[in-house]
Amino acid sequence: MTDKRVVVIGVGDDGVRGLSTEVRAVLSSRDVLYGSDRQLSFFPDFPGEKRVFTSPLQAVIEDIKREADKRLVAVLASGDPLFYGIGSTLVKRLGSEQVHIYPHLSSIQLAFARAGLGWQDARIISLHGRDIAGFAQRLHGAALAAVLTDEVNTPGAIANYLLAYQMTEYDAFVAEHLCGDEERTGWYALGELRERSFAPLNVLILHRRPDACAPAFTLGMEDSEFSQRKPDRGLITKREVRVQSLAELRLNKGDVLWDIGACTGSVSIEAILSTPELRVFAVEKNEGDLINLRENQVKFRTDFVAIHAKAPAGLDAFPDPDAVFIGGSGGELGELLRNCASRLREGGRIVVNAATIENLYEAHQTLGALGFNVSVTLIQSARSKPILNLTRFEGMNPVYLVTGWRMDAKEDGHSGD
């Protein structure tokens, strides 16, 4: 039996029945018990004081800390308290020397057990209390995944989302009220899932059928793979320029990227495919191009924000960026750069694709005047083209990559040149 001031006890839908003799003894020795209404109802015979979780959670944490200074405290958590639970928060706030964790089987572990699936390679994604935006790229390529749902992101809503992105290779297993008297589990096709309703307490498993496969996407995809404006095909950031631009942006997990003049969305899409946890916000002034962008989002399973506007209009609604890519400026490059620079987070980078020497000059001068280090890369490439039984090279229009980064940003060992 632990002598730590706070114990965090994981419980399932079976309540006290699912606890070991040791954990029951620890619980009965405590002076005050915290938990949700539902969790506290599992312990009607608790001899001490009961306190219900309230919002905000931070206030509850502080209350637990105050009580722990004078009394022994127990806190109830669903399943494993260290798996998207309150356990981690309490250890961080009170210190591991004050908190002892008694884990229960997590809902994820129980769901896979009910489905009869090994889950050592499963991808775990939480949509509980979170926006579903970006779920497509987080799931893509996973043969097996578990999804934590909520009242908005229900199994039916998730099925509708997957079908909208043509991610039809999955079958679904839903486990409700695990270990409780109302436990129910079952397998469903996505089309069936969208028509059904489930208890709020559920776990969704997505299992790729053995006879199905997901499309594979690689860095530097052929330009022809993207839906483009017709008859003016070719209005796209070319593959060679796209790959080099992404290298210059130096994107990291969790970054916010602005894609200005997104056109087909090729830069946004390749950025997300190489960094799935990226958050992308795109602006495109041509409505026809935006339609193509939407088609490409579905094809490449990349869910990001894209609006119809001429930047800098629309940027105010976006979070501050870690990186900005400017593929088109609509003739207002200087104003746009000043707007982006004022919002750019510390250590951020701006990359401009300039096809004319006038835009090259304006980008270089403006970024320099704004206190940025500036480097320029000229990309002048050619692709092979058959001619009768021979091969020749066809040159592509040269593009200048103008990269700017703050002089006071922390250097990471690269010069940027």
N, C-alpha and C positions, 0 to 999 in steps of 0.2 A: 504494500500500500504506500502510495507516494505521500510525501510531506510538503509538496509544493502548494503554494497558495491558491493556484487556479488549475482545475482539471477541465479539459475539453473532451466531452464524451460523444462519440459518434453513435447515432441511433438510426434504425431503419423503421419501416412501416409496422414492424412487429413490436415496436416499443421496448418495454422492459424484458419481454420474453427473449429478445435477441442479445441480451447482455450477459456476460459471464458472471459467475459468482463473485469474482474479484472486483469487477467494475460496479456491481450492485452494492458491494460493501463500501467502496470508495464514495459512491454517490450518497449513501445514507449517512456518511460522516460529515457531509458538507452543511454549511449554515444557510447558504442562499443558492438558488438554482435559476439560471437564465435560460430562456428558450422562446420559440414561437408559441402561440396559443396551442397549435396542434401538437407540438412536441411536449409541452408541459402537460397536456391532457393524458399522455401515456404514463404519467407518474402521479396518480392521485394520492398516493400514500407518502409522498415525500414529506419528511418531518419538519423541514425548515421553511424559509420564506421563498416564494416564487416571484420572479420578475419577468415580464413579457418584453421581448425585443421591440423597440420602437425605432422610428426614423428621426434623425439620421443615425446610421450605424456608428459613426464616430462618437456620438454622445453616449451610446451604450458601452463602447469600449472604455471611455473615460470613467463611466459609472462602475464598471467591473474593476478597473484599476483602483478606484477609491475604496470599494468594498474589500478588495484583497488586502488592503493595508491593515484591516482589523478583523476580517472574518475569512473562513474558508469558502471558496466559491467553486461552483460547477457550472459549466456552460454546455448546453446541448447543441449539437450540429448534425446535419443530415449526412449519413454515410461516413466517408473519410473526411475529417475536419481540415485536412491539409490539401484536399482536392477541390479547388474553387470554393473553399469554405472559410469560416471565421478563424480557424486555427492559426493560419499564417499571420493574419493581422494581429492576433493577440500575442503571439511569440515576438513579433517585431516591436510591438508597443511595450510589452511588459518584460521581455527578455526570456530566453529559454530556461534560465535558472528558476523562473517563477511559474512556468507553465508546463503541464504534463498532458500529453495527447493520448487518448484511448481511441484508436480508429475502429470504425465498423467497416463492413464490406461496402465499397462505394457502389452507387447505382450503376456505374459503367461496368464494373466487374460482374455484378449480378446480371445485368442485361446480356452480356456476352455469354455468361454461363447458361442462361435460359435459351439463348440462340444456338448454343453448342459450337461456338466459334472461338478459336484461339485469337487473342487480341494483342500479342506482343508487337505486332507491326501496324496496329490500327492507328489512324489519325484521330485525335480527339479535338473537337471543335465546340466551343461554347457559344450559343446564340441566346443564352439566358440573360435577359436585360440588355441585349446588344442589338445594334442594327444589323440586318441581314446583308447589307451592302458589302460586297467583296467576298461573299461566301463561295461564289463560283470558282475563283482562282485558289481559294484555300482548300477546296475539296478536290479540284482537278488532279487526276493522276492517282488518287488514293484507291487502292483495291478494297479497303475496308475502313470505315469511319464510324465514330460514335458522335452524336450531336446532342448537346444539352439544349432543351427547348424551353419555351415559356408561353404565356397566354397569347402573345402576338405571333411569335415564330413557332407555330404549332406544326405537327407533322404534315397536316394538309397544306399549310402555307409554304412549307419547305418543298413539298412535292410540286406545287405550282411553280415555284421559283426554278427548280431543277428542269422542269419541262420547258419553261420559257427559254432556258439556255441549252436546250436539246441534250441534257445530260441524262439520257434515258438508259444508260448501261447498268443502273442500280436497281436492286430490289430492296425493300425496306422491312425492318423488323422493329416493332414498337412494343415496349415493355412498360406497363402501367402499374402503379401501386406495388412495386416490388416488395415482397415479403409480407405484404398486408393481406387482410382478409379479402380484399377486392382485386387482388393481383390478376392481371390479364395480359397475355402476350400473343403475338401473331405476326405472320409474314404477309406483306402486301406488295403488289405492283404499284408504281408511282401513280398510275391512273386511278387505282382503287383508293390509295391513300388520300388523295385530294377530296374525295367524297365522304370521308369518315371523320368523326369527331372522337377525341380521346380525352382522358382525364388530364388535368393540368400536371400531375406528377407522372411524367413519362420520360423515357430515354429512347431516342431514335438511332437505330443502327442502319447504315447504308452499306450494302454488300454488292460489289460488282459481280455480275454473273460471269461464270467461267467462259461462256461463249461470246462475251461482249468485250470490247476493248475501247479505250479512250484514245482520241487522237493525240499524236505526239507533236509538240511544238519545240523548235530549236531556235537558238539565237541567230538572227540574220536570215529571217525567212524570205523567200522569193517575193518580190514586189507584186507579182501576178496573183499571189494568194489572197491579197486584200481586195475587197470590193472598192472600186474607184469610180470617179465621175466619168460618165460617157457623154459624148464621144471623146472628151479630153482626157483620156487615160494618161497616166504619168505624173499627175499632180499628187505626188506622194514623196515623203522623205525616203530617198533611195536607200537600199540595204546597206551599202558601204558607209553612207553618211549616218544612217540610223545607228549602226553599231558603234561608230566612233563617238557619236553624240552621247550615247548611253555611258560609254567609258568616261567621258568628260564630266558627266553629271555626278558620278560616284555615289550612286544611290545605296541606301542602307535600309534594313528592316525598320518599318514604322515611320519612314520619312513621308513627308507630304510633297508631291510633285505637281507643279502647274505646267500644263501643256497648252501653250497659247498659239492659236492657228493650227489646231489639231488635225484638220482635214480628214483623212481616213482613220485617224487614231492609231496609226502604225507605231509611233514612238511610245504612246501611252501603253499600248498592248504589249510591246516587247519589253518595256520597263517592268510591267506587272509580272509577265511570265518569268523574268529573270529575278524578280524580287517580289514574291507573292504577297508579302505583308505591307507592300507599298500602298499609300493612299493617293489617288490621282484625281485631279480636278482639271478638266479640259474646257477650252473655249474655242468655238468655231463660228465664224460669221456667215458662212455659206450654208443655207439650210439643206441643199442637196448633198453636200459633203457630210453633213451631220447624219443624214439617212444612211449613207454608206458606213459611217462610223458605228452606228447602232447595229448594222448587219455584222460588222467585224467583231463587235463585242460578243455577240452570240456565237459566232463561228469559233472565236479563240477563247471563249469562256472567261472573259475579263469584265468584271462589273465595276465600273467607275463612273464618277459624275462627269457629265458632258452637257454643256449648255449652249444655246444659240445666242451669241452676242458678239459684238466687236470690242475686243479688249482695248482699254482697261475696264469697260463696262462688264459687270458681272463678277469682277475679282473681289469686290468687297464682301461677298457672301462666302468666300473660300477661307479656310484656315491659313495662317501664315505658312509659307513654303520653306522647305529645306533645299529645294532645287527648282529651278525654272528653266523650261525649254521653250524657246521662241522660234517657231518655224515660219511664222508669218505675222506681220505687224500692221498691215493695212495702211502703210505710209506714215505711221505715228510712232516710230521706233524709239525716239528719244523720250517722249512722254511715258511710253510703256516701260522702258528700262528704269526710269526714275520711280515709277509706281512700284515696280517689282522690288527694287533695291530698298525702298522704305519698309517693305514687309518681310524681307528675307531674314530668316533666322540666323543666328550666329553660326559661322562655319559653312553657310550655304553657298551654292554656286548657281550662276546663270550661264546658260549656253545659248548662243544665237546662231542660227543658220542664215548666213547672208549670201545671196546669189549675185549681188551687185557690189561694185566697189564703193558706191555711195552708202549702202547699208553697212558695209564693212567699216568704212570711215566713221559713220555716226555711232555704231556700236562701240568701236574702240575708244573714241573720244569721250563718249558719254560715260561709259563704265570707268574710265580712268579719272574723269572729273568727279565721279561719285566715290572715289577712294578705293577702287578695286584694283587688285593685280589683274592684268589682262594678258592672255596668250591667244595666238591665232594659228589655226591649222588649216592649210589649204588641201582640200581633197579633190584630186583630179584623176579620175580613174577611167578605165575603158573595159568593155566586156567583149568577149569573143563573139563573132557572128559568122555563120557559114556563108560562103559564096561559092556556088557550084560545088566542086569537091574539095575546096580549100577553106581556110579559115582566116578571117581578118578581124581587126579590133575596131570597135565603134566607140569613140570617145563620148563621155558624159559631160554635162555641164559642170564646170568647177563650182565648188561650194566652199565658202570660208566658215570655219567653226570658230566663233569668238567666245572665249570662256573667261568669265570674271569671277573672282573670289576675293573676299575682304582681306586687306593687309593685316588686320588684327586677329584674323581667324587662326585657330590652333593648327599648325602644320602637322601633316601626317607622314612626313618623309618623302612626299612627292613635290616636285617643283611646279607642276601644272603645265609645263611646257611640252 
